[in-house]
Amino acid sequence: MNDPVLVLGGGPAGLSAAHALAAAGQNVLLVDKENVLGGAPILSGYAKLVPSGEWAKDAIGGMVDRVRADPRIEVLTGERVMRFDGNPGAFNVALGSGATRAVSAAILCTGFTHFDSVNKPEWGFGTYPDVVTTTQVEQMISSGRGVHCPSDGRKPARVAILLCVGSRDRQIGREWCSKICCTVSSNLAMEIREEIPECSVYIYYMDIRTFGLYEDKYYWESQEKHHVKYIKARIAEVTSNGDRLIVKGEDTLVKRPITIPFDLVVHAIGMDPNVDNMTISAVFDVQLEKHGYLAKASSYSAMCGTSRPGVFTAGAATGPETIDDSIAQGQAAAMAALASLRTGLPQAAE
């Protein structure tokens, strides 16, 4: 118990795991390849978080400040783990800087990678400057510039949000639902309407998955209070007539083609596995599931475990996840790691 627990990744899950371990009296070595902590919400400039409505810079920034101020947590940013050897309770870590450290367990909180819309070229991203992603719209809002058309800075009069870009799409090898995109898109649509009341916002969807308690707060409120329009459709392509963007597709409710002009088209991008997962899998000797995320052990026997005893995982490293659930899983992984150290019980996939 004298050696620290390694937490790899300083996003919401990693910050939560580190804080929970330190609060229980356990020393922590927190390593992140980026030069700043906070993960995607900070690095990608998220605006208001779902469902709290807090600004990411305040909510996640507060978690960062809490971790940095804790004397039990050693933070190494701009650093990578190159080798991880040993057994539960007595692992050795080799860092990219050349340093080596002894750790008692590891928690992999390595997150996800945003889908790159260049892989969906028929929907206009990379061809037309006014085709953007939900992350870019978040950045517009969080920067204080507000929602605008990148081509000339004007405020859009009509916005389309296209759901499931990089999710639930077998043609490009993304067979999973990214879980939070529908809710985030409904939230963004309301924010656009609040900022630009005269702007019409349309959401194109296959079906809406504002799961759990999000249904009334986002799906219904966006329609009934903010007058966001939902179109059940299959999108064929996004083109331009020289003045405006043109979204072409089929309204699948009435079985007819639809063509509508827009000023701004937003791709609701999904979550891909972390691009480093193959390397992480090799370094830590843990298995990946078939889509490329870190494979989880059975939750009924080894909460937050992986295929290697003494190595745990939490958050979007194991699949698309919300920020709140990532934080909860970080705490669960911390407790699982502590339990394994104190009891010697195996915590690995069967």
N, C-alpha and C positions, 0 to 999 in steps of 0.2 A: 504493500500500500504506500510505500515511500516514493516509488516512481510515479510520475504524472500519467494521466490518461491523455493520449493523443486525440485531439479533435481535428479532423481534416475538413476544412471549409468554414468560412466565417459568414455564411448567410444566416437567415432566420433559424434554421434547425441547429446549425453549429453554435451560434451565439446562445441559444437556449440550452443546449447540452452543456456547454462550458459553464454557464452560470449555475445550472443545477448541480453539477459536480462540485464546483467551488463552494456552493452553499452547504453541501454535505461534508465539507472539510477535505475534499480531494483536490490535490494539485492538478493543473491542466496545462498541456502544451497545445495551443491553438495555432494551426498552420494554414495559411491561405496563399494561393499562388498570385492573387492580385495584391496591389499595393495598398488597398483600402478594404476595410471590412464592411459587411452589409449585404453581400451577395447581389442578386439581380435587382431587388428593390432600390438599392443605392446606385449600383453600377449602371443600370439602365434608366435611372431617373424616373421611377414610378411616381405618380401623383398621389391621389387619395386611394387608400387601401380598401378593399372589400373584405369584410362587411363593416369595419369600424368607422370608415370615413376619415380616419386620421391620415395626415400627410406622411408618406413613406420616410421622408427625411427626419421627421420627428419621432415616429413610432420605432422604426428600425434604428435610426440614429441614437435613440435613447438606449436601445439594447447594446449597441456598440460602445457607448460611453460607460455603461455599467460593467461590461466585460473588461474594458481597458483599465478601469479604476480598481479592479479586484486584484489584490496582491497574490492570490493563489493561481492566477491565470497568466501564463507567459504567452505573449502574442508574437508570432513571426509572420510578417507579411512579405509578399514578393518571394516566397519560398516554396519549394516542392519537395515531396518525399520521393527519393530515388530507390530506396530499398527498405524492406520491412521483414525482418527475420525474427525467429525465436518462437516462444510458446506463451500461452496465457499467463499473465503475471510477470513475464520476463521477455519482453520484446526489445529488439534493437532497431533504431531508425537511422537511416543515412539520409541526410538532407542534400539538396542541390548545392548548398554553399560549402559542402565538404565536412560539415559538423556531423557528429553522431550523438544520439541520445538514447537513453534507456526509458522505456515506457511500459506500463502494466497492461494496457488495453488500447484499443483504437475505436473511434466512432467516425464513420465516413459520412459526412454531410456535404457531399460534393455537388448537389443540385443538378440543374438541367441546362440545356442550351436552347435558346429561342429558335424556332423553325425559321429557316432562311427562305423568304418568299421568292427568291430567284428560282427556286425549285418548282414554282408554279407560274411559269412565264406567261401562260395564256391569260392570266388575270392581271397583267399589266405592270406588275412591280418590276422596276429596273428599266422599264421602257418609257413610262410617263411619270414625271416628277410628282404629280398630284395623286399618285397611288402610293399609299404609305401603310405602315403597320400600326397596330394598337400601341406598341411600345413607343413609336415615334409620336403618336398623339399624346401619350402620357408625358413625354418629354416636352412637348409644346406647352402643356398645361403647367407642369412643375417648374418650367423655366420662367413662367410669368408672361411669355409672349402670347399665349392663348392659341386656340385652334385656328389654323390658317392654311392656305394653299401654298406649298413650298415654291411653286413656279413663279409667283408674283407677290406673295404676301397677303393677298386679299382674303377676307372672311368668306367662307363658302355659304352659298344659299341653299345647297342641297348636298347631303352627305350620305353615302352608302357604306354600311359596315357588312363585310362578307364573313360569315362564320365558317369555322372548320377549315381554315387554311393551314395545311400541315397536320390535320387530325382527321381520323376516320376516312382516310383516302388510300385505298389499296393500290391504286395506280402508281403512287409514289412511295409505297412502302410504309405508310403511317396508318396503322390499323387501329390505333388506340384513340379514345376520347381524352382530350387534355383537361377535362374536368371543370376548369374555372373560366374558360373563354366566353361562354354565354353570359355569365354573370358580369364579368368585366366589361363586355361589350354593351350590355344594358346600362351599366353604370356610366360608361363613357358617353353613351347616347344622351343620357340625362344631363351630364356635365356640358355637353355641346349645346343642348337646348337651353340650359341655364345661362351660358355665356352668350349665345347668339339666338335669342328667342324667335327671330324670324326665319331661322334655318330649319329646313325639313330634313329629318333623319330617318333613313330606312335601314332595317336590319334584314338581310337575306339569310335564311336558315334552312337546314334540313329538318331538324326538330330542335326544340329548346330544352336545355338541360340546366336550368337554374335550380340545382338540387337542394334538398333539405328545406331550411327556413328562408332561402333566397327567393322563392317563387313570388311572393306578394311584394316584397321590398324592391325587387328589381324588374321582374317580368311584367307584373301587372301595373305597378306604379309608373314604369316608363311609358306604358301605353295610356293609362287613364289620366295621369297627372301631366305628363310631359309630351303626350301625343306623338310618341315614336311609332313609326309604322313598321310592321313585321310582314315580310313576304316569304312564304314557303316556296323555295325555288331551287332549281339546279342552274348554276352559272355556267354559261358556255365560254364567254370571253369578256374581257374589258378592252375596249378600243377607244379611239378618239375621233371626233368629227372636225378637229382643228380648233374648236372653241371649248368644248366640254368633253368629259369622259363619258363613254357609253357602256353601260352594263347590259349585256345580252344574256338571256337565259330562258327558262321555262317556268312559269308559275305552275307548280305541281298540284295545287288545289283545284284549279279550273282547267288544267291541261292545255295551256295556250302559251305561245311565245310572248315574252315581254322585253321591251327595249326602253330603257329610261336613262336620260342624261343626268350627270352629276358633276359637281365641282371638285369634290374630294371623295376618293374611294379608299376605305380602310380595310386592310387585311387583319382579321382576328387570328393572329398566329398562335400555333400550339406549342407544346413543350416537346422537344427532342431529348433523347438521352445526352448526358454530358459528352462532349466530343472527346474527352480524356478517359472515358470509361474503359476502353480496351487497355490503356496503360495502367489505370487504377486497379483493374482486375488482375493484371500480371504482377504488379508490385506487391499487392496485398494478398494475392493468391485467393481471391474470392470469385465466385461464379457470377455470370450475367444471366438475366432471363432472356427470352428469345428476341425481344425487341432491342436489347442493348442496355437496359437499366440494370442496376445492381440487384441480384436475386436476394430475396428475403427468406429467412427461415420461417417455419410455421409459427404464427403468432400465438398458437395455443400451447406451445412448448418452449419457445425461445423468442420472446418479444424483442423485436429490433435486431435479431441475430442475422448473421450471414452464413455462408457455407464454411467459414473458418472460425473455430472457437477463439474467443477473445476479441473478435472484430465485429463491430456492430454498425448499424446504419440507420439513417433517419431522413425524413423530408423527401424532396423531389429526386434524390439520387435513385430511389426505387420506383419511380413512376410519377406521372403528373400529380401535383399536390397543391393544396391551398397554403397560404402563409400561416394561417392560424393552426392548421393541422400539422404543418412542419414544425412549428414551435412546440406543440404538444408532443410530437414524436421525438424531438430533441430531448425533452425532459424524460420521456420514457426510456430512450436509449441510455441516458446517463444513469438512471436507476438500474437498468439491466446490467450495465457494465459494473457498477458498484456491487450488485448482488453476486455477479460471477466472481469477482475478486474476493469477496468476503465468505462465500460458500464453496467456491471451487466447482460449482455446477457447470456443465457444458452449456454453451449457448450457440449452437450451430445448427444449420439445416440438416434434415435427415436425408 
